Amino acid sequence: MTTAGYAAFEPRVRRAVAENLGVGLDELTAEVSLTDDLAADSLDVLELALALESEFAISIPEHILEEVRTYGELVRATLGLVEERRAADAEPVLFRARVVPAGSRTGALERAGWLTPYAAEMIVEDALRAGRGAQLSVTIAANADPAEVAHMKARLGRLQGRGIAVSVSRAGNSRRARVSPGRAA
């Protein structure tokens, strides 16, 4: 999202967080901890997630709530889900995903179909089940917009932190685009 788009988006998250946690708008800096600094318990975080889901017409998966620690992380996660929803509203493209567990010489799990948000989440879950050392390769149809490929790379980038090698490419491209280890979704 552009800087201008982020600037328009962040105040809505700030207002929702302030209202739901009963804190001042000025207390919400990127590094402030939701639980330690703002004293939000798990029920508060769940209620906040419900408010954000309502505000932005998104669904926040439980695993994202478990990973979010700071206000800045919450803003980025919410923004990512909003962008995902917008991408889902676009015409889906075909994909093929292959997950090879570490040390496997013959076993692999493959999926193919329309690249919907649900399919993307299933790809992530397949890779996480395969565990550390697994290899995930995703090929997206040649008619995919480069932004869709970049979005998929960003979404799968968090798997690098879990020890899973990830590559994403468009069909017809001879070079595979590897997700760099420093990138996270």
C-alpha positions in Angstrom: 0.0 0.0 0.0 1.2 3.5 -0.8 2.3 5.9 2.0 -0.8 7.9 1.3 -3.0 4.8 1.5 -1.4 3.8 4.8 -1.8 7.3 6.2 -5.6 7.1 5.4 -5.8 3.5 6.8 -3.9 3.7 10.1 -6.1 6.3 11.9 -9.1 4.0 11.5 -7.1 1.2 13.2 -5.9 3.7 15.9 -9.4 4.8 16.7 -10.7 1.2 16.9 -7.8 0.2 19.2 -8.2 3.2 21.4 -11.9 2.7 21.8 -11.7 -1.0 22.5 -8.8 -0.9 24.9 -9.8 2.4 26.6 -6.5 4.1 25.9 -5.6 7.5 24.5 -4.8 7.9 20.8 -1.3 9.3 21.7 -0.4 6.1 23.6 -0.5 4.1 20.3 3.0 4.1 18.9 4.3 1.3 16.6 6.4 -0.3 19.4 3.8 -0.2 22.2 3.0 -3.7 23.4 -0.7 -4.5 23.5 -0.4 -6.9 26.5 2.5 -5.4 28.5 2.1 -1.6 27.9 -1.7 -1.4 27.3 -2.6 -4.3 29.7 -4.8 -6.1 27.1 -5.7 -9.7 28.0 -6.6 -12.4 25.5 -10.3 -11.4 25.8 -9.5 -7.8 25.0 -7.4 -8.8 22.0 -10.3 -11.0 20.8 -12.8 -8.2 21.1 -10.4 -5.8 19.4 -10.1 -8.4 16.5 -13.9 -8.5 16.2 -14.0 -4.7 16.1 -11.4 -4.6 13.3 -13.2 -7.4 11.4 -16.3 -5.3 11.5 -14.6 -2.0 10.6 -12.7 -3.4 7.6 -14.9 -6.4 6.5 -12.1 -8.9 7.0 -11.6 -12.1 9.0 -8.6 -12.3 11.3 -7.3 -15.8 11.6 -6.4 -17.0 15.1 -2.7 -17.6 14.2 -2.4 -13.9 13.3 -3.8 -12.9 16.7 -1.2 -15.2 18.3 1.7 -13.6 16.4 0.7 -9.9 17.0 2.5 -8.3 20.0 2.7 -4.6 19.3 0.4 -1.9 17.9 2.6 -1.6 14.8 2.3 -5.4 14.1 -1.4 -5.2 14.5 -1.6 -2.3 12.0 0.6 -4.2 9.5 -1.4 -7.5 10.0 -4.7 -5.7 9.6 -3.5 -3.8 6.5 -2.3 -7.1 5.0 -5.7 -8.7 5.5 -7.4 -5.7 4.0 -5.1 -5.9 0.9 -5.8 -9.7 0.8 -9.5 -9.0 0.7 -9.1 -6.5 -2.1 -7.0 -9.0 -4.0 -9.7 -11.7 -3.4 -12.3 -9.4 -4.9 -10.2 -9.4 -8.1 -10.4 -12.3 -10.6 -8.5 -15.3 -9.1 -5.8 -16.9 -11.1 -4.6 -20.5 -11.3 -1.8 -21.9 -9.2 0.2 -25.0 -8.5 1.9 -25.6 -5.1 4.2 -28.4 -4.1 5.4 -29.0 -0.6 8.3 -31.4 0.0 9.1 -32.3 3.6 12.7 -32.3 4.8 14.5 -35.5 3.9 11.8 -36.8 1.6 12.9 -38.3 -1.6 9.5 -39.3 -3.0 6.7 -37.8 -0.8 5.3 -34.4 -1.7 1.9 -32.7 -1.4 0.6 -30.9 -4.4 -2.3 -28.5 -4.8 -3.7 -26.8 -7.8 -6.7 -24.6 -8.5 -7.8 -21.0 -8.2 -5.6 -18.9 -6.0 -8.2 -17.7 -3.5 -7.4 -16.5 0.0 -8.6 -19.9 1.3 -6.3 -21.7 -1.1 -3.4 -19.5 0.0 -4.1 -20.3 3.6 -4.2 -24.0 2.8 -0.8 -23.7 1.2 0.6 -22.1 4.3 -0.9 -24.8 6.5 0.5 -27.5 4.3 4.0 -26.0 4.5 3.8 -25.6 8.3 2.7 -29.2 8.7 5.7 -30.3 6.6 7.9 -28.5 9.2 11.5 -27.2 9.3 13.6 -28.0 6.2 10.5 -28.4 4.0 10.6 -26.9 0.5 7.5 -25.0 -0.9 7.3 -24.0 -4.5 4.3 -22.1 -5.9 3.8 -21.4 -9.5 1.1 -18.9 -10.4 -0.5 -18.7 -13.9 1.3 -16.6 -16.5 -1.7 -14.2 -16.7 -1.2 -13.2 -13.0 -0.5 -9.6 -12.3 3.0 -9.0 -11.0 1.4 -7.5 -7.9 -0.3 -10.8 -7.2 3.0 -12.6 -7.4 4.6 -10.1 -5.1 1.7 -10.4 -2.7 2.1 -14.2 -2.6 5.8 -13.8 -2.0 5.1 -11.5 0.9 2.4 -13.8 2.4 4.7 -16.8 2.2 7.7 -14.9 3.4 6.9 -15.6 7.1 7.5 -19.3 6.5 11.2 -18.6 6.0 11.3 -17.8 9.8 10.0 -21.3 10.4 12.8 -22.9 8.4 10.8 -23.6 5.2 12.4 -22.8 1.9 10.0 -20.9 -0.3 10.0 -20.1 -4.0 7.3 -18.3 -6.0 7.2 -17.9 -9.8 4.9 -17.2 -12.7 4.3 -19.9 -15.2 6.5 -19.4 -18.2 9.2 -17.6 -16.2 12.5 -19.6 -16.3 13.8 -17.9 -13.2 12.2 -18.7 -9.8 11.8 -15.8 -7.4 13.0 -16.9 -4.1 11.6 -15.3 -1.0 14.4 -13.5 0.8 14.9 -14.6 4.4 14.5 -11.1 5.8 11.0 -10.6 4.4 8.0 -11.5 6.5 4.3 -11.3 5.7 
